[in-house]
Amino acid sequence: MADEPDLSITIASWSNDASLERCLASLAPQWDGAEVIVATNRPGDELERRYPQARFLRGPDGATVFRLRALGAEAARGKLVALLEDHAAAGPRWAAALREAYSAGHRIIGGPVENGLRSRAVDWALYFAEYGLHMPPMPAGAAPRLSGLNLAYDGELLRSCRDVWEDTLQENEVNDALRAKGHTLHLAPDAVVESFLPMTLGYAMGHLRDGGRHFGRYRASRCSTGKRLAFVFASPLVPAVLFLRLARGILARKPGRLLQLVRALPFLALALGAWGWGETTGYLRGGWRR
């Protein structure tokens, strides 16, 4: 492509101007000629004037974060395409760490997600539910999963599976498609972002329920009828399994946060229960279609 930048940074902006301003301010000292695209379902005219380096794309009213990701990815021209959301503030070495990993030959790169809201138990609960498995510190190298909040793809590779994400970009579906072609996920520990997730507990539970339902339908579409029924019968255990996975990760990486996990437990139980309920209904409903 003519004028192909080395890095495209796409920001799915769905929350509020304060979040987007924090995100853009964290990126401004380090984007170094990168293409910056804000895909948003909100007006944001003032920020568009203040950040003329960024290109603002208007999505439809009510567009989900996954639809906004797809809009940004569709417009990106970079050799490396990074995905962020507006509530994420990039660490000082975020862009450099992605570029270094890409130069080393990695084509699917992600980084850790830290919690930026630390005073209330409910904020810890939402962080643990959404990003606890991506809590730093994390070792460099091959990773079983990467967060869609902080993820970058080789641009050509991402475009090669456009049929998977042209409507909504769900990272697990894209990563499954690329792993099926022999590609691996790489974790870059210095490419850290801090999440200031602006959700109420009720909104988060609805979001997690919908995410669980989508995941359940997607998973059911990829397995036999017998395995799908096994998932249905096992699904009441999903919240407990997720909690144990979280607790094990915290104990291994930041045992000092076990106290925060205990404080957050009542809210976390509701959040994980919402995901589990959604996953169960997804298995029962089946018939996943993009």
For each residue, the residues with C-beta under 8 A, 3 or more apart:
1: 4 77
2:
3: 77
4: 1 77 78 79
5: 8 33 34 35 77 78 79
6: 33 34 78 79 80 99
7: 31 34 35 78 79 80 82 95 98 99
8: 5 34 35 36 37 76 77 78 80 81 82 155
9: 27 31 34 35 36 37 82 84 95
10: 37 39 69 72 73 75 76 81 82 83 84
11: 20 23 24 36 37 38 39 54 72 84 85 86
12: 39 40 65 68 69 72 83 84 85 86
13: 19 20 23 38 39 40 41 42 44 68 85 86
14: 40 41 42 63 64 65 68 85 86
15: 19 20 85 86 87 198
16: 19 20 42 86 198
17: 20 21 42 44 46 47
18: 21 22
19: 13 15 16 22 23 86 87 196 198
20: 11 13 15 16 17 23 24 38 40 44 47 86
21: 17 18 24 25 47 50
22: 18 19 25 26 87 89 196
23: 11 13 19 20 26 27 84 85 86 87 88 89 90
24: 11 20 21 27 28 36 38 47 51 54
25: 21 22 28 89
26: 22 23 89 90 91 94
27: 9 23 24 30 31 36 90 94 95
28: 24 25 31 51 53
29: 92
30: 27 90 92 93 94 95 96
31: 7 9 27 28 34 36 53 95
32: 95
33: 5 6
34: 5 6 7 8 9 31 78 95
35: 5 7 8 9 55 76 77 78
36: 8 9 11 24 27 31 51 53 54 55
37: 8 9 10 11 54 55 57 72 75 76
38: 11 13 20 24 44 47 48 54 55 56 57 72 86
39: 10 11 12 13 57 59 68 69 71 72 75
40: 12 13 14 20 44 56 57 58 59 68 86
41: 13 14 58 59 60 61 62 63 68
42: 13 14 16 17
43:
44: 13 17 20 38 40 47 48 56
45: 48 49
46: 17 49 50
47: 17 20 21 24 38 44 50 51
48: 38 44 45 51 52 54 56
49: 45 46 52
50: 21 46 47
51: 24 28 36 47 48 54
52: 48 49
53: 28 31 36
54: 11 24 36 37 38 48 51
55: 35 36 37 38 75
56: 38 40 44 48
57: 37 38 39 40 71 72 75
58: 40 41
59: 39 40 41 63 67 68 71
60: 41 63 67
61: 41
62: 41
63: 14 41 59 60 67 68 71
64: 14 67 68 168
65: 12 14 68 69 85
66: 69 70 168 169 170
67: 59 60 63 64 70 71 167 168
68: 12 13 14 39 40 41 59 63 64 65 71 72
69: 10 12 39 65 66 72 73 83 148 165 168 169
70: 66 67 73 74 165 166 167 168 169
71: 39 57 59 63 67 68 74 75
72: 10 11 12 37 38 39 57 68 69 75 76 83
73: 10 69 70 76 81 83 158 165 169
74: 70 71 162 166
75: 10 37 39 55 57 71 72
76: 8 10 35 37 72 73 81 155
77: 1 3 4 5 8 35 155
78: 4 5 6 7 8 34 35 81 155
79: 4 5 6 7 102 154 155 156
80: 6 7 8 98 99 102 109 152 153 154 155
81: 8 10 73 76 78 152 153 154 155 158
82: 7 8 9 10 95 98 151 152
83: 10 12 69 72 73 148 149 150 151 152 153 169 171
84: 9 10 11 12 23 88 90 149 150 193
85: 11 12 13 14 15 23 65 88 149
86: 11 12 13 14 15 16 19 20 23 38 40
87: 15 19 22 23 195 196 197 198
88: 23 84 85 113 149 150 193 194 195 196
89: 22 23 25 26 116 193 194 196
90: 23 26 27 30 84 94 95 193
91: 26 94 190 191 192 193 194
92: 29 30
93: 30 96 97 190 191 192
94: 26 27 30 90 91 97 98 111 190 191 192 193
95: 7 9 27 30 31 32 34 82 90 98 99
96: 30 93 99 100 190
97: 93 94 100 101 111 188 189 190 191
98: 7 80 82 94 95 101 102 109 111 152 188 191
99: 6 7 80 95 96 102 103
100: 96 97 103 104 188
101: 97 98 104 106 109 186 188 191
102: 79 80 98 99 105 106 107 109 152 154
103: 99 100
104: 100 101
105: 102
106: 101 102 109 186 188
107: 102 153 154 157 183
108: 146 151 152 153 154 157 175 178 183 184 185 186
109: 80 98 101 102 106 146 151 152 153 186 187 188 191
110: 134 143 146 147 150 151 152 185 186 187 188 191
111: 94 97 98 150 187 188 189 190 191 192 193
112: 134 135 136 137 138 150 187 189 191 192 193
113: 88 131 134 135 136 147 149 150 192 193 194 195
114: 135 136 192 193 194 195
115: 118 123 124 127 131 135 194 195
116: 89 194 195 196
117: 120 123 124 127 195 196 197
118: 115 123 124 260
119: 123
120: 117 123 124
121: 124 125 260 263 264 266 267
122: 125 126 201 264 267
123: 115 117 118 119 120 126 127 197
124: 115 117 118 120 121 127 128 260 261 263 264 267 268
125: 121 122 128 129 201 264 265 266 267 268 270 271
126: 122 123 129 130 197 199 201 204 267 271
127: 115 117 123 124 130 131 132 195 197
128: 124 125 131 132 246 261 264 268
129: 125 126 132 204 208 268 271 272 275
130: 126 127 195 197 204 208
131: 113 115 127 128 134 135 147 149 195
132: 127 128 129 135 246 249 250
133: 145 147 245 246 249
134: 110 112 113 131 138 145 146 147 149 150
135: 112 113 114 115 131 132 138 249 250 253 254 257
136: 112 113 114 189 192 253
137: 112 189 253 254
138: 112 134 135 143 187 189 253
139: 187 189
140: 186 187 188 189
141: 186 187
142: 184 185 186 187
143: 110 138 146 185 186 187
144: 185
145: 133 134 172 175 185
146: 108 109 110 134 143 150 151 171 175 185 187
147: 110 113 131 133 134 150 151 171
148: 69 83 151 169 170 171
149: 83 84 85 88 113 131 134 193 195
150: 83 84 88 110 111 112 113 134 146 147 191 192 193
151: 82 83 108 109 110 146 147 148 171
152: 80 81 82 83 98 102 108 109 110 191
153: 80 81 83 107 108 109 157 158 174 178
154: 79 80 81 102 107 108 157 158
155: 8 76 77 78 79 80 81 158 159
156: 79 159 160
157: 107 108 153 154 160 161 178 183
158: 73 81 153 154 155 161 162 165 174
159: 155 156 162
160: 156 157
161: 157 158 164 165 174 177 178
162: 74 158 159 165 166
163: 166
164: 161 173 174 177 290
165: 69 70 73 158 161 162 168 169 170 173 174
166: 70 74 162 163
167: 67 70 290
168: 64 66 67 69 70 165 290
169: 66 69 70 73 83 148 165 174
170: 66 148 165 173 174 214 218
171: 83 146 147 148 151 174 175
172: 145 175 176 215 218
173: 164 165 170 176 177 218
174: 153 158 161 164 165 169 170 171 177 178
175: 108 145 146 171 172 178 179 185
176: 172 173 179 180
177: 161 164 173 174 180 181
178: 108 153 157 161 174 175 181 183
179: 175 176 182 183 184 185
180: 176 177
181: 177 178
182: 179
183: 107 108 157 178 179
184: 108 142 179
185: 108 110 142 143 144 145 146 175 179
186: 101 106 108 109 110 140 141 142 143
187: 109 110 111 112 138 139 140 141 142 143 146
188: 97 98 100 101 106 109 110 111 140 191
189: 97 111 112 136 137 138 139 140 192
190: 91 93 94 96 97 111
191: 91 93 94 97 98 101 109 110 111 112 150 152 188
192: 91 93 94 111 112 113 114 136 150 189
193: 84 88 89 90 91 94 111 112 113 114 149 150
194: 88 89 91 113 114 115 116
195: 87 88 113 114 115 116 117 127 130 131 149
196: 19 22 87 88 89 116 117
197: 87 117 123 126 127 130 204
198: 15 16 19 87
199: 126 203 204 207
200: 203 204
201: 122 125 126 204 205 267 270 271
202: 205 206
203: 199 200 206 207
204: 126 129 130 197 199 200 201 207 208 271 274
205: 201 202 208 209 270 271 274
206: 202 203 209 210 274
207: 199 203 204 210 211
208: 129 130 204 205 211 212 271 272 274 275 278
209: 205 206 212 213 274 275 277 278
210: 206 207 213 214 278
211: 207 208 214 215 275 278
212: 208 209 215 216 238 274 275 276 277 278 279 280 281 282
213: 209 210 216 217 278 279 281 282 285
214: 170 210 211 217 218 278 282 288
215: 172 211 212 218 219 278 279 282
216: 212 213 219 220 231 235 278 279 280 281 282 283 284 285
217: 213 214 220 221 282 283 285 286 287 288
218: 170 172 173 214 215 221 222 282 288
219: 215 216 222 223 231 282 283
220: 216 217 223 228 231 282 283 286 288
221: 217 218 286 287 288
222: 218 219
223: 219 220 227 228 231
224: 227 228
225: 228 229
226: 229 230
227: 223 224 230 231
228: 220 223 224 225 231 232 283 286
229: 225 226 232 233
230: 226 227 233 234
231: 216 219 220 223 227 228 234 235 283
232: 228 229 235 280 283 284
233: 229 230
234: 230 231 237 238
235: 216 231 232 238 276 279 280 283
236: 276 280
237: 234 240 241
238: 212 234 235 241 242 272 275 276 279 280
239: 242 243 269 272 273 275 276
240: 237 243 244
241: 237 238 244 245
242: 238 239 245 246 272 275 276
243: 239 240 246 247 268 269 272
244: 240 241 247 248
245: 133 241 242 248 249
246: 128 132 133 242 243 249 250 261
247: 243 244 250 251 258 261
248: 244 245 251 252
249: 132 133 135 245 246 252 253
250: 132 135 246 247 253 254 255 257 258 261
251: 247 248 255 258
252: 248 249 255
253: 135 136 137 138 249 250
254: 135 137 250 257
255: 250 251 252 258
256: 259
257: 135 250 254 260 261
258: 247 250 251 255 261 262
259: 256 262 263
260: 118 121 124 257 263 264
261: 124 128 246 247 250 257 258 264 265 268
262: 258 259 265
263: 121 124 259 260
264: 121 122 124 125 128 260 261 267 268
265: 125 261 262 268 269
266: 121 125 269 270
267: 121 122 124 125 126 201 264 270 271
268: 124 125 128 129 243 261 264 265 271 272
269: 239 243 265 266 272 273
270: 125 201 205 266 267 273 274
271: 125 126 129 201 204 205 208 267 268 274 275
272: 129 208 238 239 242 243 268 269 275 276
273: 239 269 270 276 277
274: 204 205 206 208 209 212 270 271 277 278
275: 129 208 209 211 212 238 239 242 271 272 278 279
276: 212 235 236 238 239 242 272 273 279 280
277: 209 212 273 274 280 281
278: 208 209 210 211 212 213 214 215 216 274 275 281 282
279: 212 213 215 216 235 238 275 276 282 283
280: 212 216 232 235 236 238 276 277 283 284
281: 212 213 216 277 278 284 285
282: 212 213 214 215 216 217 218 219 220 278 279 285 286 288
283: 216 217 219 220 228 231 232 235 279 280 286
284: 216 232 280 281
285: 213 216 217 281 282
286: 217 220 221 228 282 283
287: 217 221
288: 214 217 218 220 221 282
289:
290: 164 167 168
